[in-house]
Amino acid sequence: MPRRTKVQHRVVLPDPKYNNRNITRLIGRMMWDGKRSIAEHIIYEALDIIEERSKRNPVEVFEQALRAATPVIEVKPRRVGGATYQVPVEIRGERKTALAMRWLINSARNRAGGHSMAEKLAAELMDAAAGQGATIRKRDETHKMADSNKAFASYRF
């Protein structure tokens, strides 16, 4: 990250099927080795599974899952004297959604085997939208960690 100039963020174009920028971001995070078409196929198939199972708009379910998984506060290590403290800090907007998407994808990848990635992702998104699952547990864990280290908030950057 440059010290003097501002970082120029690239404009993310909405995806062609649902016209949603967050789905494009999810595709980018899902992608391995530049295989964008495979990542698109997995995500679109997962959204089709969600529509089939929940009888709701899949984009609404995805947005609801993203909102539910989004953290508000996290801890960052701060060295003061000889000790390192875990200092709770608020998270800015871009990082919030990045963490939520990363957690959703990792939780889907770590689900029990035997199913395709699209089925795992659909199940994880539906669980997160309902307020349960590994992603929500991860968010709650992050919030608990920040809450328990509230005493070190005075060391904020």
C-alpha positions in Angstrom: 0.0 0.0 0.0 1.5 3.4 -0.9 2.2 5.8 1.8 1.5 9.1 0.0 -1.0 8.5 -2.9 -4.4 7.0 -2.7 -5.0 3.5 -4.1 -6.9 3.6 -7.3 -9.7 1.0 -7.0 -10.8 -0.8 -10.2 -14.5 -0.4 -11.1 -16.2 -3.8 -10.8 -18.7 -4.4 -13.6 -22.0 -6.2 -12.7 -22.3 -9.8 -13.8 -24.1 -10.5 -17.0 -26.9 -12.8 -15.7 -28.1 -11.1 -12.5 -26.6 -7.6 -13.1 -25.1 -7.6 -9.5 -21.6 -6.3 -8.6 -21.3 -8.5 -5.5 -21.8 -11.6 -7.5 -19.0 -10.5 -9.8 -16.8 -10.0 -6.7 -17.8 -13.5 -5.4 -16.8 -15.0 -8.8 -13.4 -13.3 -8.6 -12.9 -14.7 -5.1 -14.0 -18.2 -6.0 -11.7 -18.3 -9.0 -8.6 -20.5 -8.9 -5.7 -20.2 -11.4 -7.7 -17.7 -13.6 -10.4 -20.2 -14.4 -13.2 -17.6 -14.4 -15.7 -19.6 -16.5 -15.5 -22.5 -14.0 -16.1 -20.2 -11.1 -19.0 -18.5 -12.9 -20.5 -21.9 -13.6 -20.3 -23.0 -10.0 -21.8 -19.8 -8.6 -24.6 -19.6 -11.2 -25.4 -23.3 -10.5 -25.4 -22.6 -6.8 -27.9 -19.7 -7.3 -30.1 -22.0 -9.4 -30.1 -24.6 -6.6 -31.0 -21.9 -4.1 -33.9 -20.8 -6.3 -35.1 -24.4 -6.7 -34.9 -25.2 -2.9 -36.1 -22.0 -1.3 -38.5 -20.8 -3.9 -37.1 -17.3 -3.4 -35.1 -14.9 -5.5 -31.5 -16.3 -5.3 -29.9 -12.8 -5.4 -32.0 -11.8 -2.4 -30.9 -14.9 -0.5 -27.2 -14.2 -1.5 -27.4 -10.5 -0.3 -29.1 -11.6 2.9 -26.4 -14.2 3.5 -23.7 -11.6 2.8 -25.3 -9.1 5.3 -25.5 -11.8 7.9 -21.9 -12.8 7.5 -20.5 -9.3 7.4 -18.4 -8.5 10.5 -18.5 -5.0 12.1 -15.4 -5.1 14.3 -12.1 -7.2 14.4 -8.9 -7.3 16.3 -5.5 -6.2 15.0 -2.2 -6.8 16.8 -0.5 -3.7 18.2 2.9 -3.7 19.7 3.3 -1.5 22.8 6.5 -1.7 24.7 7.4 -5.4 24.8 3.9 -6.7 24.7 1.6 -7.3 21.7 -2.1 -6.4 22.4 -5.1 -7.5 20.3 -6.8 -4.1 19.7 -10.4 -4.0 18.5 -10.9 -1.8 15.5 -13.9 -1.1 13.3 -13.7 -2.5 9.7 -14.2 -0.3 6.7 -16.7 -1.2 4.0 -14.6 -2.9 1.3 -12.9 -5.1 3.9 -16.2 -6.1 5.5 -17.6 -7.5 2.3 -14.3 -9.1 1.4 -14.1 -10.9 4.7 -17.7 -12.1 4.5 -17.2 -13.5 1.0 -13.9 -15.1 1.9 -15.6 -16.8 4.9 -18.6 -17.9 2.9 -16.3 -19.5 0.2 -14.0 -21.2 2.8 -16.9 -22.5 4.8 -18.4 -24.0 1.6 -15.1 -25.6 0.6 -14.7 -27.1 4.1 -18.2 -28.7 4.1 -18.4 -32.4 4.2 -17.6 -34.1 0.9 -19.8 -36.1 -1.4 -21.4 -33.0 -3.0 -20.4 -30.7 -5.8 -19.0 -27.3 -4.9 -22.2 -25.6 -6.2 -24.3 -27.7 -3.8 -22.0 -26.9 -0.9 -22.0 -23.1 -1.7 -25.8 -23.1 -2.1 -26.2 -24.8 1.3 -23.7 -22.4 3.0 -25.5 -19.4 1.5 -28.9 -20.6 2.6 -27.5 -21.4 6.1 -25.9 -17.9 6.4 -29.1 -16.3 5.2 -30.9 -18.2 8.0 -28.4 -17.0 10.6 -26.6 -20.3 11.1 -23.7 -22.3 9.7 -19.9 -22.0 9.9 -19.7 -18.5 8.4 -21.9 -17.1 11.1 -20.0 -18.9 13.7 -16.8 -17.3 12.4 -18.3 -13.9 12.5 -19.5 -14.4 16.0 -16.1 -15.6 17.0 -14.5 -12.5 15.6 -17.0 -10.3 17.5 -16.4 -12.2 20.7 -12.6 -11.8 20.4 -13.0 -8.0 19.9 -15.5 -7.8 22.8 -13.1 -9.6 25.2 -10.3 -7.3 24.2 -12.3 -4.1 24.7 -9.9 -3.1 27.5 -7.1 -2.5 24.9 -9.3 -0.1 22.8 -7.2 2.8 24.1 -4.2 1.5 22.1 -6.1 2.0 18.8 -4.0 3.3 15.9 
